[in-house]
Amino acid sequence: MRSMTGFGRGECEIEGTHVGVEISAVNSKKQCDVRCSLPREISALDPMIKQAVQRSLSRGTVSVSVSYELSPEARGATVKIDSELAIRLVQQLQALATATGADPTVSISDLLALPGVVSEVLGASSETVKVPLMQALSLALAQLREMQTREGN
């Protein structure tokens, strides 16, 4: 016999990208109701997580919390700097400074603060995190099922 209540934690690191998953389940008369708490940039993985949990558990209210840290290489791949836009903005800012008599100096930090110069490549984090996330989830589910079995006995 297995209880519906339990907790599990799993961690996985692949190529410097670290993912942690915490999962908790409580009794519920419903079928398996899964609620995920994910960082916005990997929210596309929500359906995949829910399917994996529902394949493993049949009932209960299940909460899944995911945290991650990308490797330095992966972090660099998720950021895009629009150099052409930055060059056009510098030219326009210098023209404006000349026209108004303001200081024409534009620093890198000034440019980085302007909308559109730096952006996140959508989906890059999700793809990088997918494999370690699923491994960490598998470990968390195994720990949860083990706790449920102990509690059921």
N, C-alpha and C positions, 0 to 999 in steps of 0.2 A: 504494500500500500504506500502511496506517495501523497504527501501534503501538497497543497497548492502554494503555500507560503515558503519563501526562501529568498536568498541573495547570492549573487555570484559576481566575480570580478575577473576580467581577463585583460592581459596586456600583450602587445606584440610590437616588435620593432623590425622593420625591413629597410635596409639601405638608409638608415638614419631617420626614417619617418617612424615616430612612435604613436601608437593608438592605445587608449585605455577605454574599456567598456565596463560599466556597472549595470547590473540588471537585478531588479527586485520584483517579486511576485507576491500578490496577496489573494486571498480567497474571493471568488466571485461566482455567481450562478451563471454568468454569461459564458459564452465561448471565450476564447483567448482574445482579450482586448489589449492591444499593444500601443503604448504611448512612448514616442521617442523624443529625446531632448538632444538636438544636434546643433553644432555651430552652423550658422546660415550658409557658409560657403560649401558645406557638404550635405546640405539638406536634400539634394537629389538622391542620396543613398537611403532615404527614409523607407521607401517601399521595399527595397531589398532586405533591409533589416527586419521589417515587420514580417515578411514572408518567411525568413529564416527562423524567427521566433515562433511563428504559428506552425511551422513544420515540426518544431521540437516540443511545443507545449499545446495542450488541447483546451485548457480552461484557465481562468484567472485573469486578474488585471495586472499587466506587466509593464513596468517602467524601465526604459533603456536610456542610459545617459552615456554619451560619447564625448571624449576629449581627444585632441590630437596635437602633435607638433611635427611640422614638416622638417625634413632635413634642409640644411642651408641651400643645397642644390635645387631641391624641389621648390623652396620658397622663391628662389630667383626665377623659376619657370612660371610662377603664378602672377608675376608683375610685368606690366608692359609700360614702357615709357614712349610716348608719342613725340619723337624728336622733331618731326616736321611741324607739329603744332607748337612745340616749344620755340622753335626758330621764328615762326610767324609771330608768336606772342612777343618775343624779345624785340623784333623789328617794330611792332605796333607800339609797344611800351616806350621804346626809345623815341619814336616819332611823337608820341604824346608828350614825353618829357621835354623834347625840343620845342614843341608848340606852346607848352605852358611854362617853360623855364624851370621845370623841376629837375632834380638830380636824375640823369639818365642811366645810372648804374642799376643793373638787374642781376641779382645773385641766383645761384642754383636753388637756394631755399625759397626765394620768391617764386621761382618757376614751379617748384614742386607743390606749392600751395594753391596753384591755379587749377580749377576744375578741368579734367580731361587729360592733363599732362601725364599723370601716373594713374594707371587703372589695373584692376585685377583681371586676369584671364579666367573667365568663367569656366567652371568644370575641371580646371587643372587640379585643384585640390581633391575633388571627388575621385578622380581617376588614380591619383597617387595614393590615396588613403584606402581605396576599396579592398585590396588584398589584406593588408594588415588589420583592417577593421573586421573583416569576416573571420580572420583567425582569432582575434581577441574576443569577438562575439561567441565563437565556438567554445573557447575556454570558459567564458563567463557562464554560458548555458550549461556546460558540463558541471561546473561548480554549483550552480543553482539546482540542477537535478539531483546532485549528490546530497545537498542540504535538504531538499524536499524528501528524499528517501529516508534520510536519518530521522527527520522530524516525523515522518509517517510511521516509522517503526516505534 
